[in-house]
């Protein structure tokens, strides 16, 4: 039996996702948005970049997987392969001295 499509599946590639510059050297690529407000992104940070201000996690949590490079939340470094769960209401200042690529998921929008 040949299945040509799985109902409900959605997919894209990072290369095909539109780029939005959030701050100089920090780019976001929207991968997916769910009906309940959930969202998935790839965030690219050039070496020596930092978020302008504090990144507050509202209305829900933020989940981050470090795909490559080293990510810093303002307190500690997270090397490639790290997973970070930031609960709703928490905050940090995303930055990277080496540059990094992150997969960012907002399960509640």
C-alpha atoms as a printed R data frame, in Angstrom:
    type eleno elety resid chain resno      x      y      z
1   ATOM     1    CA   UNK     A     1  0.000  0.000  0.000
2   ATOM     2    CA   UNK     A     2  1.434  3.356 -1.004
3   ATOM     3    CA   UNK     A     3  0.661  6.320  1.234
4   ATOM     4    CA   UNK     A     4  1.188  9.636 -0.481
5   ATOM     5    CA   UNK     A     5  0.177 11.888  2.411
6   ATOM     6    CA   UNK     A     6 -0.343 11.664  6.158
7   ATOM     7    CA   UNK     A     7 -3.441 13.618  7.234
8   ATOM     8    CA   UNK     A     8 -2.598 16.653  9.360
9   ATOM     9    CA   UNK     A     9  1.121 16.640  8.593
10  ATOM    10    CA   UNK     A    10  2.709 19.983  7.786
11  ATOM    11    CA   UNK     A    11  6.333 20.511  6.888
12  ATOM    12    CA   UNK     A    12  8.808 23.025  5.598
13  ATOM    13    CA   UNK     A    13 12.559 23.499  5.366
14  ATOM    14    CA   UNK     A    14 14.557 26.162  7.146
15  ATOM    15    CA   UNK     A    15 15.804 27.413  3.771
16  ATOM    16    CA   UNK     A    16 12.211 27.890  2.575
17  ATOM    17    CA   UNK     A    17 11.074 29.711  5.726
18  ATOM    18    CA   UNK     A    18 10.906 33.521  5.556
19  ATOM    19    CA   UNK     A    19 13.648 35.353  7.442
20  ATOM    20    CA   UNK     A    20 12.806 38.141  9.865
21  ATOM    21    CA   UNK     A    21 15.606 40.155 11.470
22  ATOM    22    CA   UNK     A    22 14.675 40.697 15.135
23  ATOM    23    CA   UNK     A    23 17.827 42.605 16.096
24  ATOM    24    CA   UNK     A    24 21.115 43.175 14.242
25  ATOM    25    CA   UNK     A    25 22.630 39.709 13.706
26  ATOM    26    CA   UNK     A    26 19.619 37.840 15.161
27  ATOM    27    CA   UNK     A    27 17.202 36.273 12.692
28  ATOM    28    CA   UNK     A    28 14.017 34.278 13.143
29  ATOM    29    CA   UNK     A    29 12.575 31.773 10.668
30  ATOM    30    CA   UNK     A    30  8.952 30.782 11.311
31  ATOM    31    CA   UNK     A    31  8.510 27.043 10.706
32  ATOM    32    CA   UNK     A    32  4.971 26.325 11.914
33  ATOM    33    CA   UNK     A    33  1.948 27.807 13.715
34  ATOM    34    CA   UNK     A    34 -0.773 25.685 15.317
35  ATOM    35    CA   UNK     A    35 -4.446 26.428 15.764
36  ATOM    36    CA   UNK     A    36 -3.958 26.719 19.550
37  ATOM    37    CA   UNK     A    37 -1.274 29.417 19.190
38  ATOM    38    CA   UNK     A    38  1.694 27.040 19.385
39  ATOM    39    CA   UNK     A    39  4.657 28.126 17.242
40  ATOM    40    CA   UNK     A    40  7.975 26.710 16.091
41  ATOM    41    CA   UNK     A    41 10.952 28.764 14.906
42  ATOM    42    CA   UNK     A    42 14.605 28.530 14.063
43  ATOM    43    CA   UNK     A    43 16.598 31.383 15.593
44  ATOM    44    CA   UNK     A    44 20.013 32.236 14.152
45  ATOM    45    CA   UNK     A    45 22.406 34.348 16.209
46  ATOM    46    CA   UNK     A    46 25.647 35.664 14.725
47  ATOM    47    CA   UNK     A    47 28.802 35.700 16.881
48  ATOM    48    CA   UNK     A    48 28.830 38.512 19.435
49  ATOM    49    CA   UNK     A    49 25.087 39.222 19.312
50  ATOM    50    CA   UNK     A    50 22.631 39.833 22.142
51  ATOM    51    CA   UNK     A    51 18.876 40.382 22.442
52  ATOM    52    CA   UNK     A    52 17.950 44.033 22.859
53  ATOM    53    CA   UNK     A    53 16.330 43.988 26.310
54  ATOM    54    CA   UNK     A    54 14.767 41.157 28.285
55  ATOM    55    CA   UNK     A    55 12.960 38.271 26.570
56  ATOM    56    CA   UNK     A    56  9.865 37.565 28.724
57  ATOM    57    CA   UNK     A    57  8.060 34.251 28.251
58  ATOM    58    CA   UNK     A    58  4.355 35.058 28.083
59  ATOM    59    CA   UNK     A    59  1.681 33.768 27.793
60  ATOM    60    CA   UNK     A    60  3.332 30.350 28.020
61  ATOM    61    CA   UNK     A    61  6.696 28.638 28.300
62  ATOM    62    CA   UNK     A    62  9.544 28.621 25.814
63  ATOM    63    CA   UNK     A    63 11.454 25.486 24.892
64  ATOM    64    CA   UNK     A    64 14.836 25.709 23.193
65  ATOM    65    CA   UNK     A    65 17.113 23.121 21.616
66  ATOM    66    CA   UNK     A    66 20.625 24.314 20.726
67  ATOM    67    CA   UNK     A    67 21.245 22.938 17.232
68  ATOM    68    CA   UNK     A    68 24.746 24.359 16.791
69  ATOM    69    CA   UNK     A    69 27.149 26.763 18.475
70  ATOM    70    CA   UNK     A    70 26.857 27.968 22.062
71  ATOM    71    CA   UNK     A    71 23.823 29.827 23.409
72  ATOM    72    CA   UNK     A    72 23.923 31.957 26.549
73  ATOM    73    CA   UNK     A    73 20.809 33.070 28.469
74  ATOM    74    CA   UNK     A    74 22.606 35.819 30.385
75  ATOM    75    CA   UNK     A    75 23.724 33.437 33.137
76  ATOM    76    CA   UNK     A    76 25.294 30.346 31.583
77  ATOM    77    CA   UNK     A    77 26.420 28.780 28.323
78  ATOM    78    CA   UNK     A    78 24.490 25.956 26.660
79  ATOM    79    CA   UNK     A    79 26.482 24.027 24.025
80  ATOM    80    CA   UNK     A    80 25.012 22.302 20.970
81  ATOM    81    CA   UNK     A    81 22.734 19.448 22.029
82  ATOM    82    CA   UNK     A    82 21.359 21.292 25.094
83  ATOM    83    CA   UNK     A    83 17.626 21.498 25.820
84  ATOM    84    CA   UNK     A    84 16.195 24.370 27.886
85  ATOM    85    CA   UNK     A    85 12.656 24.662 29.253
86  ATOM    86    CA   UNK     A    86 11.821 28.199 30.422
87  ATOM    87    CA   UNK     A    87  8.488 28.318 32.283
88  ATOM    88    CA   UNK     A    88  5.821 30.943 31.635
89  ATOM    89    CA   UNK     A    89  6.683 34.202 33.372
90  ATOM    90    CA   UNK     A    90 10.449 33.573 33.299
91  ATOM    91    CA   UNK     A    91 12.861 35.766 31.354
92  ATOM    92    CA   UNK     A    92 16.404 35.922 30.065
93  ATOM    93    CA   UNK     A    93 18.674 37.888 27.729
94  ATOM    94    CA   UNK     A    94 19.555 35.640 24.760
95  ATOM    95    CA   UNK     A    95 23.104 36.086 23.519
96  ATOM    96    CA   UNK     A    96 26.002 34.227 21.937
97  ATOM    97    CA   UNK     A    97 29.701 34.980 21.736
98  ATOM    98    CA   UNK     A    98 30.343 32.202 19.185
99  ATOM    99    CA   UNK     A    99 27.068 32.333 17.273
100 ATOM   100    CA   UNK     A   100 24.397 29.647 17.415
101 ATOM   101    CA   UNK     A   101 21.333 28.157 15.797
102 ATOM   102    CA   UNK     A   102 18.351 27.311 17.992
103 ATOM   103    CA   UNK     A   103 15.088 25.450 17.519
104 ATOM   104    CA   UNK     A   104 12.523 27.384 19.593
105 ATOM   105    CA   UNK     A   105  9.059 26.042 20.430
106 ATOM   106    CA   UNK     A   106  6.208 27.887 22.131
107 ATOM   107    CA   UNK     A   107  3.632 25.203 23.065
108 ATOM   108    CA   UNK     A   108  1.080 27.784 24.218
109 ATOM   109    CA   UNK     A   109  1.842 30.643 21.846
